[in-house]
Amino acid sequence: MADGRERSVGGTDILYIPIAAPYVLQLVELLGEIDWSPEIMASDGLLASVLSLYPEQASHLEGMYATDLFTDTGEFVRQRRQTASV
């Protein structure tokens, strides 16, 4: 965990991949080669980029979690806006 992006939580390996779209599929392939199956998180924009560039390889993204860290919708944001306006 030298860079803080991989850690084990309750026996589950987690890998966050903030990398460029062309490298996502390479990483998935390498993980298979070393027989490591972590839970993988990536931004929804990154996954959308991979899907648009490599639609024929969409199955390689199966099971990945898409994060949306910069959303401006949702209950949390509504509550913060209501609190800020009071």
C-alpha positions as semicolon CSV with decimal commas, in nm:
position;residue;x (nm);y (nm);z (nm)
1;M;0,000;0,000;0,000
2;A;0,284;0,237;-0,081
3;D;0,061;0,491;-0,255
4;G;-0,250;0,448;-0,037
5;R;-0,471;0,322;-0,316
6;E;-0,491;-0,043;-0,219
7;R;-0,592;-0,172;0,120
8;S;-0,757;-0,476;0,266
9;V;-1,083;-0,420;0,452
10;G;-1,231;-0,717;0,633
11;G;-1,063;-0,960;0,396
12;T;-1,165;-0,769;0,083
13;D;-0,902;-0,616;-0,140
14;I;-0,991;-0,275;-0,282
15;L;-0,816;-0,107;-0,573
16;Y;-0,896;0,249;-0,678
17;I;-0,780;0,319;-1,033
18;P;-0,740;0,687;-1,120
19;I;-0,563;0,614;-1,448
20;A;-0,620;0,696;-1,813
21;A;-0,878;0,495;-2,006
22;P;-0,634;0,298;-2,226
23;Y;-0,466;0,153;-1,916
24;V;-0,781;0,023;-1,747
25;L;-0,809;-0,282;-1,972
26;Q;-0,435;-0,349;-1,943
27;L;-0,466;-0,340;-1,565
28;V;-0,761;-0,581;-1,569
29;E;-0,560;-0,819;-1,786
30;L;-0,257;-0,798;-1,557
31;L;-0,469;-0,861;-1,249
32;G;-0,598;-1,179;-1,414
33;E;-0,244;-1,289;-1,492
34;I;-0,138;-1,259;-1,128
35;D;-0,467;-1,414;-1,011
36;W;-0,570;-1,113;-0,803
37;S;-0,939;-1,021;-0,797
38;P;-0,978;-0,702;-0,593
39;E;-1,294;-0,496;-0,583
40;I;-1,219;-0,217;-0,831
41;M;-1,343;0,140;-0,812
42;A;-1,306;0,403;-1,081
43;S;-1,475;0,730;-1,161
44;D;-1,788;0,705;-1,368
45;G;-1,623;0,932;-1,625
46;L;-1,325;0,699;-1,658
47;L;-1,549;0,396;-1,706
48;A;-1,758;0,588;-1,961
49;S;-1,439;0,676;-2,149
50;V;-1,331;0,313;-2,157
51;L;-1,676;0,209;-2,282
52;S;-1,674;0,470;-2,557
53;L;-1,319;0,386;-2,670
54;Y;-1,343;0,007;-2,639
55;P;-1,713;-0,095;-2,654
56;E;-1,623;-0,447;-2,766
57;Q;-1,441;-0,502;-2,435
58;A;-1,720;-0,383;-2,205
59;S;-1,735;-0,720;-2,032
60;H;-1,392;-0,649;-1,880
61;L;-1,551;-0,375;-1,670
62;E;-1,811;-0,604;-1,519
63;G;-1,816;-0,581;-1,141
64;M;-1,632;-0,250;-1,115
65;Y;-1,776;0,018;-0,893
66;A;-1,830;0,358;-1,053
67;T;-1,783;0,654;-0,823
68;D;-1,926;1,000;-0,879
69;L;-1,731;1,224;-0,646
70;F;-1,832;1,549;-0,811
71;T;-2,207;1,508;-0,835
72;D;-2,432;1,803;-0,769
73;T;-2,744;1,597;-0,714
74;G;-2,852;1,354;-0,447
75;E;-2,978;1,377;-0,092
76;F;-2,648;1,485;0,062
77;V;-2,615;1,782;-0,173
78;R;-2,979;1,884;-0,122
79;Q;-2,932;1,882;0,255
80;R;-2,613;2,088;0,229
81;R;-2,784;2,344;0,005
82;Q;-3,080;2,372;0,244
83;T;-2,846;2,415;0,541
84;A;-2,641;2,677;0,360
85;S;-2,949;2,880;0,269
86;V;-3,073;2,903;0,632
